[in-house]
Amino acid sequence: MPVIDMSTLKPVGEFGSKAWGEACVAGAIKMLEAANLPSSITWAFSEDYTHPPARLMEGGRTHAGYYLMVKDGQISGGDGILEEARSIPGFHAKIPWASICHQSGAFYGRDGQKQRSADEAILFAAIEEYVGRENPLSLDINHEGKPSIMLDPVGPWPKEVGLALGEGAEEGNGLHNIAATLQTSSPEYSDLPVTALRVPIFSEMTEEQKKSFVNLCGIDFNK
């Protein structure tokens, strides 16, 4: 039986907000602690959402996002980005808030994740064509010299970690669906055309919506 009872959860904040991130961390730590991970595991996770709305940066926050760290038999995490965690090989993502915010509130399992990725590929290609240059989202350049959402050092998900955080995902549980349950709506998406998995459909936006969305992603037309 999954560690987290989904029926006890309720929305606590927008994607990338402090309240939302802290609630995600609390759930993840509970799941990882219940798994009794081997003390030999050293792994970390971080998601850094760039160009967030100013309303999400209350209290002097410097990053919208959160991190998890498994090290020396201890499991920790919190709001923001901890450089110690980001230096450990694992899953580290950095991407404009607006480009993934809305679809992060969709519920899905393995097949849904694949469809979301396909929908996002279409979105990102459409933005690149509209802006007229490669890497309009200003993604970091990885060790292969390519723009990437993933930051180095990339490391594999330890089996025990993946099983713990993904438990029950096909039935609506797991860390992603927990995070989606905790997420409240953001007003920027109220009138945008979106796919079944809530990914914005750039080709169906009005010209005004396109300009607004590109700006929301922090894209500088003058580069």
C-alpha beads as a LAMMPS data file, in Angstrom:
LAMMPS data file: protein, C-alpha beads

223 atoms
222 bonds

1 atom types
1 bond types

-500.0 500.0 xlo xhi
-500.0 500.0 ylo yhi
-500.0 500.0 zlo zhi

Masses

1 110.0

Atoms # bond

1 1 1 0.000 0.000 0.000
2 1 1 1.367 3.459 -0.887
3 1 1 2.778 5.498 1.968
4 1 1 0.781 8.620 1.121
5 1 1 -3.017 8.499 1.333
6 1 1 -4.095 10.693 -1.584
7 1 1 -7.490 11.319 -0.003
8 1 1 -5.809 13.327 2.759
9 1 1 -4.144 15.772 0.357
10 1 1 -5.457 19.119 -0.836
11 1 1 -4.033 21.948 -2.969
12 1 1 -1.660 24.157 -0.985
13 1 1 -0.030 26.510 -3.513
14 1 1 0.918 27.263 -7.078
15 1 1 3.549 25.279 -8.913
16 1 1 6.938 26.522 -7.746
17 1 1 5.593 28.261 -4.658
18 1 1 7.209 27.792 -1.259
19 1 1 4.133 26.137 0.225
20 1 1 3.820 23.719 -2.686
21 1 1 7.520 22.812 -2.729
22 1 1 7.663 22.216 1.003
23 1 1 4.589 19.980 0.810
24 1 1 6.179 17.991 -2.041
25 1 1 9.368 17.588 0.004
26 1 1 7.439 16.448 3.074
27 1 1 5.675 13.751 1.064
28 1 1 8.841 12.626 -0.700
29 1 1 10.819 12.350 2.522
30 1 1 8.030 10.307 4.100
31 1 1 8.073 7.937 1.113
32 1 1 11.857 7.593 1.101
33 1 1 12.070 7.045 4.851
34 1 1 9.484 4.279 4.639
35 1 1 11.629 2.524 2.025
36 1 1 14.525 1.997 4.459
37 1 1 17.080 2.939 1.832
38 1 1 20.569 1.408 2.037
39 1 1 23.018 3.816 3.688
40 1 1 25.302 3.356 0.691
41 1 1 22.994 5.430 -1.551
42 1 1 24.157 8.942 -2.407
43 1 1 21.709 10.714 -4.707
44 1 1 20.013 14.061 -5.097
45 1 1 17.121 15.711 -6.894
46 1 1 16.481 19.363 -7.664
47 1 1 14.122 21.338 -9.857
48 1 1 14.857 25.008 -10.473
49 1 1 12.045 26.954 -12.165
50 1 1 13.436 30.124 -13.716
51 1 1 11.556 33.367 -14.467
52 1 1 8.743 32.669 -11.975
53 1 1 6.041 35.283 -11.360
54 1 1 7.101 37.809 -8.735
55 1 1 4.271 36.702 -6.449
56 1 1 6.016 33.363 -5.921
57 1 1 9.240 34.943 -4.672
58 1 1 7.896 36.209 -1.370
59 1 1 10.122 36.323 1.677
60 1 1 13.329 36.908 -0.228
61 1 1 13.337 33.581 -2.070
62 1 1 16.133 33.359 -4.642
63 1 1 14.891 30.239 -6.434
64 1 1 11.475 28.785 -7.181
65 1 1 11.917 25.065 -6.773
66 1 1 12.897 22.402 -4.300
67 1 1 15.494 19.732 -3.628
68 1 1 15.897 16.292 -2.082
69 1 1 19.150 14.726 -0.914
70 1 1 20.059 11.215 0.180
71 1 1 23.507 11.103 1.751
72 1 1 25.223 9.213 4.577
73 1 1 22.013 7.438 5.463
74 1 1 20.135 10.731 5.885
75 1 1 17.234 12.010 3.799
76 1 1 16.710 15.751 3.598
77 1 1 15.135 18.363 1.390
78 1 1 13.633 21.798 1.304
79 1 1 12.539 24.886 -0.540
80 1 1 14.949 26.436 -3.016
81 1 1 18.183 25.036 -4.393
82 1 1 20.958 23.688 -2.170
83 1 1 24.321 23.678 -3.943
84 1 1 25.480 20.667 -1.933
85 1 1 22.558 18.698 -3.315
86 1 1 23.066 19.952 -6.850
87 1 1 26.703 18.823 -6.778
88 1 1 25.647 15.206 -6.204
89 1 1 24.904 13.125 -9.333
90 1 1 21.179 12.605 -9.719
91 1 1 18.172 14.307 -11.301
92 1 1 18.675 18.055 -11.609
93 1 1 16.416 20.132 -13.832
94 1 1 16.413 23.827 -14.663
95 1 1 13.724 25.265 -16.909
96 1 1 11.478 28.316 -17.237
97 1 1 8.537 28.103 -14.854
98 1 1 5.944 28.950 -17.477
99 1 1 7.040 26.221 -19.879
100 1 1 6.072 23.366 -17.540
101 1 1 3.829 24.879 -14.860
102 1 1 0.358 24.018 -16.108
103 1 1 1.026 20.457 -17.281
104 1 1 2.667 19.638 -13.969
105 1 1 -0.841 19.695 -12.530
106 1 1 -1.980 16.836 -14.786
107 1 1 -2.424 13.335 -13.368
108 1 1 -0.823 10.421 -15.190
109 1 1 1.213 7.239 -15.125
110 1 1 3.909 5.974 -17.471
111 1 1 1.939 6.431 -20.706
112 1 1 0.797 9.878 -19.654
113 1 1 4.396 10.903 -19.023
114 1 1 5.309 9.855 -22.553
115 1 1 2.393 11.814 -24.001
116 1 1 3.262 14.889 -21.944
117 1 1 6.831 14.739 -23.249
118 1 1 5.561 14.463 -26.825
119 1 1 3.215 17.422 -26.329
120 1 1 6.044 19.469 -24.794
121 1 1 8.339 18.676 -27.707
122 1 1 5.735 20.215 -30.023
123 1 1 5.397 23.259 -27.738
124 1 1 9.137 23.872 -27.536
125 1 1 9.600 23.438 -31.298
126 1 1 6.799 25.928 -31.952
127 1 1 8.371 28.465 -29.601
128 1 1 11.747 28.052 -31.301
129 1 1 10.173 28.628 -34.721
130 1 1 8.269 31.675 -33.474
131 1 1 11.308 33.263 -31.845
132 1 1 13.551 32.378 -34.763
133 1 1 16.586 30.983 -32.996
134 1 1 17.792 27.817 -31.324
135 1 1 17.463 27.347 -27.580
136 1 1 15.049 30.239 -27.006
137 1 1 14.417 29.010 -23.450
138 1 1 18.123 29.614 -22.694
139 1 1 18.615 26.119 -21.320
140 1 1 22.037 25.368 -19.851
141 1 1 24.575 23.697 -22.135
142 1 1 25.486 20.203 -20.961
143 1 1 28.795 18.341 -21.167
144 1 1 27.923 17.272 -24.710
145 1 1 27.586 20.903 -25.768
146 1 1 23.812 20.673 -26.170
147 1 1 21.019 22.709 -24.535
148 1 1 19.368 20.573 -21.890
149 1 1 16.771 20.792 -19.158
150 1 1 18.954 18.396 -17.205
151 1 1 21.972 19.797 -15.395
152 1 1 25.252 17.994 -14.858
153 1 1 26.080 15.913 -12.932
154 1 1 23.353 13.572 -14.170
155 1 1 23.131 10.310 -12.284
156 1 1 20.835 7.286 -12.505
157 1 1 17.864 6.897 -10.188
158 1 1 18.784 4.230 -7.634
159 1 1 16.261 1.412 -7.959
160 1 1 15.149 1.786 -4.356
161 1 1 14.545 5.523 -4.777
162 1 1 12.609 5.079 -8.004
163 1 1 10.385 2.409 -6.489
164 1 1 9.698 4.508 -3.396
165 1 1 8.818 7.728 -5.216
166 1 1 6.944 5.986 -8.006
167 1 1 4.898 3.586 -5.901
168 1 1 1.307 3.497 -7.081
169 1 1 1.880 5.915 -9.967
170 1 1 -0.213 3.871 -12.382
171 1 1 -3.110 4.069 -9.926
172 1 1 -2.815 7.816 -9.322
173 1 1 -0.244 7.871 -6.519
174 1 1 3.519 8.471 -6.671
175 1 1 5.428 11.716 -6.226
176 1 1 4.307 13.331 -9.490
177 1 1 0.606 12.811 -8.777
178 1 1 1.097 13.893 -5.185
179 1 1 2.683 17.121 -6.444
180 1 1 -0.160 17.588 -8.944
181 1 1 -2.716 17.173 -6.159
182 1 1 -0.950 19.792 -4.053
183 1 1 -0.851 22.310 -6.939
184 1 1 -3.339 25.155 -7.267
185 1 1 -4.127 26.832 -10.587
186 1 1 -2.068 29.738 -11.914
187 1 1 -4.046 32.545 -13.569
188 1 1 -1.756 32.828 -16.590
189 1 1 -3.267 29.663 -18.094
190 1 1 -6.969 30.347 -17.607
191 1 1 -7.613 31.250 -21.270
192 1 1 -4.836 29.348 -23.055
193 1 1 -5.540 26.395 -25.364
194 1 1 -4.071 23.240 -23.850
195 1 1 -3.829 19.515 -24.593
196 1 1 -5.562 16.800 -22.568
197 1 1 -2.468 16.763 -20.379
198 1 1 -2.623 20.553 -19.932
199 1 1 0.386 21.369 -22.141
200 1 1 -0.118 24.771 -23.820
201 1 1 -0.840 24.532 -27.559
202 1 1 1.235 27.346 -29.023
203 1 1 -0.130 27.011 -32.574
204 1 1 -3.675 27.656 -31.346
205 1 1 -2.828 30.755 -29.316
206 1 1 -3.721 34.207 -30.558
207 1 1 -0.821 36.476 -31.444
208 1 1 -1.331 38.342 -28.182
209 1 1 -1.275 35.076 -26.235
210 1 1 1.904 33.960 -28.011
211 1 1 3.707 37.177 -27.150
212 1 1 2.516 36.984 -23.558
213 1 1 3.540 33.335 -23.177
214 1 1 6.982 33.908 -24.675
215 1 1 7.482 36.805 -22.297
216 1 1 6.297 34.653 -19.379
217 1 1 9.000 32.131 -20.304
218 1 1 11.619 34.860 -19.918
219 1 1 12.553 34.840 -23.579
220 1 1 14.440 37.917 -24.781
221 1 1 13.651 38.742 -28.414
222 1 1 16.738 40.961 -28.596
223 1 1 19.262 38.146 -28.155

Bonds

1 1 1 2
2 1 2 3
3 1 3 4
4 1 4 5
5 1 5 6
6 1 6 7
7 1 7 8
8 1 8 9
9 1 9 10
10 1 10 11
11 1 11 12
12 1 12 13
13 1 13 14
14 1 14 15
15 1 15 16
16 1 16 17
17 1 17 18
18 1 18 19
19 1 19 20
20 1 20 21
21 1 21 22
22 1 22 23
23 1 23 24
24 1 24 25
25 1 25 26
26 1 26 27
27 1 27 28
28 1 28 29
29 1 29 30
30 1 30 31
31 1 31 32
32 1 32 33
33 1 33 34
34 1 34 35
35 1 35 36
36 1 36 37
37 1 37 38
38 1 38 39
39 1 39 40
40 1 40 41
41 1 41 42
42 1 42 43
43 1 43 44
44 1 44 45
45 1 45 46
46 1 46 47
47 1 47 48
48 1 48 49
49 1 49 50
50 1 50 51
51 1 51 52
52 1 52 53
53 1 53 54
54 1 54 55
55 1 55 56
56 1 56 57
57 1 57 58
58 1 58 59
59 1 59 60
60 1 60 61
61 1 61 62
62 1 62 63
63 1 63 64
64 1 64 65
65 1 65 66
66 1 66 67
67 1 67 68
68 1 68 69
69 1 69 70
70 1 70 71
71 1 71 72
72 1 72 73
73 1 73 74
74 1 74 75
75 1 75 76
76 1 76 77
77 1 77 78
78 1 78 79
79 1 79 80
80 1 80 81
81 1 81 82
82 1 82 83
83 1 83 84
84 1 84 85
85 1 85 86
86 1 86 87
87 1 87 88
88 1 88 89
89 1 89 90
90 1 90 91
91 1 91 92
92 1 92 93
93 1 93 94
94 1 94 95
95 1 95 96
96 1 96 97
97 1 97 98
98 1 98 99
99 1 99 100
100 1 100 101
101 1 101 102
102 1 102 103
103 1 103 104
104 1 104 105
105 1 105 106
106 1 106 107
107 1 107 108
108 1 108 109
109 1 109 110
110 1 110 111
111 1 111 112
112 1 112 113
113 1 113 114
114 1 114 115
115 1 115 116
116 1 116 117
117 1 117 118
118 1 118 119
119 1 119 120
120 1 120 121
121 1 121 122
122 1 122 123
123 1 123 124
124 1 124 125
125 1 125 126
126 1 126 127
127 1 127 128
128 1 128 129
129 1 129 130
130 1 130 131
131 1 131 132
132 1 132 133
133 1 133 134
134 1 134 135
135 1 135 136
136 1 136 137
137 1 137 138
138 1 138 139
139 1 139 140
140 1 140 141
141 1 141 142
142 1 142 143
143 1 143 144
144 1 144 145
145 1 145 146
146 1 146 147
147 1 147 148
148 1 148 149
149 1 149 150
150 1 150 151
151 1 151 152
152 1 152 153
153 1 153 154
154 1 154 155
155 1 155 156
156 1 156 157
157 1 157 158
158 1 158 159
159 1 159 160
160 1 160 161
161 1 161 162
162 1 162 163
163 1 163 164
164 1 164 165
165 1 165 166
166 1 166 167
167 1 167 168
168 1 168 169
169 1 169 170
170 1 170 171
171 1 171 172
172 1 172 173
173 1 173 174
174 1 174 175
175 1 175 176
176 1 176 177
177 1 177 178
178 1 178 179
179 1 179 180
180 1 180 181
181 1 181 182
182 1 182 183
183 1 183 184
184 1 184 185
185 1 185 186
186 1 186 187
187 1 187 188
188 1 188 189
189 1 189 190
190 1 190 191
191 1 191 192
192 1 192 193
193 1 193 194
194 1 194 195
195 1 195 196
196 1 196 197
197 1 197 198
198 1 198 199
199 1 199 200
200 1 200 201
201 1 201 202
202 1 202 203
203 1 203 204
204 1 204 205
205 1 205 206
206 1 206 207
207 1 207 208
208 1 208 209
209 1 209 210
210 1 210 211
211 1 211 212
212 1 212 213
213 1 213 214
214 1 214 215
215 1 215 216
216 1 216 217
217 1 217 218
218 1 218 219
219 1 219 220
220 1 220 221
221 1 221 222
222 1 222 223
